[in-house]
Amino acid sequence: MLGNMGGSDALLEVRDLMKHFSVPGGLVRSVDGVSFSIRAGETLGLVGESGCGKTTTGRTIVRLYEPTAGSIFFQGQELTHLTQAQMLPWRKKIQMIFQDPYASLNPRMTVSDIVMEPMVIHKVPKDERADRVRRLLTLVGLNSEHGNRYPHEFSGGQRQRIGIARALAVEPDFIVCDEPISALDVSIQAQIVNTLEDLQRELGLTYLFIAHDLSMVKHISDRVAVMYLGDIVELAESSELYTNPLHPYTRSLLSAIPVPDPDLSDSRHRIVLEGEIPSPLNPPSGCKFHTRCSCAEDACRVETPGMTDRGDGHFVACLKA
């Protein structure tokens, strides 16, 4: 079953998840039947072009968006139909790091108040809060005295560390990392990823790591899922996906990763996709990728490929793989 792509010991399991938005002219099918699972302690990378539905998937999992259809299971409990009040104890276990460290922090609150806010909501004893804030700031690589300052006094990388500290405030098990490095300077990105890895080892965290930088995803992820126009088209162990990509879309994405060696870069075959991503208002019939795929045949325009296991947990949705 596709929901078990990750094993029976899944911490999080998503089955046929859909999120559609009503807009003038019809429905935007942002997430269109996604299934995967994540084992405790692992990192699943979720990659794809902008607009493919990665962020919507993450926000729907944490119930910032209400799912249109499908199921979300966490530690065996289905969360899909819980009210927001019933979700409150589960929000201690499931947190999110947002993409934009400038927009996601309240400029009128001190760093201490920002990190402490989840503790107030979840009724952490008052006498524990200040000490926990200091420990968290130190844990994410900031000075404990920074708690009295405001977000505008910090760099982008430091602000993202504040966001990470806030996500850790109620000691979650699972964190959705929604492109946590894309808004940061390249020189800072590796530092933030290293911090996330250190925290994962120290605290036993599980991540869904959403990104479009495939080289960074390879570095942090145990497995990688590739998303296109609301669907997952390939999922495999990180090393397997990067050495043996089966879907034409995955091969194109990997061919675009910059290589620091000029000679090696010149010898690589760059797969350039033609055309624009189709509108999620009116996705193509059959395989959604067929309009940009050089391998497409008549069957691809009619038949929607299901995810099939090609061995060793390497799943792909392609009639020609």
Summary of the structure (lengths in Angstrom):
residues: 321
radius of gyration: 20.3
end to end distance: 19.6
largest distance: 67.1
contacts: 1046
relative contact order: 0.14
helix: 36%
strand: 23%
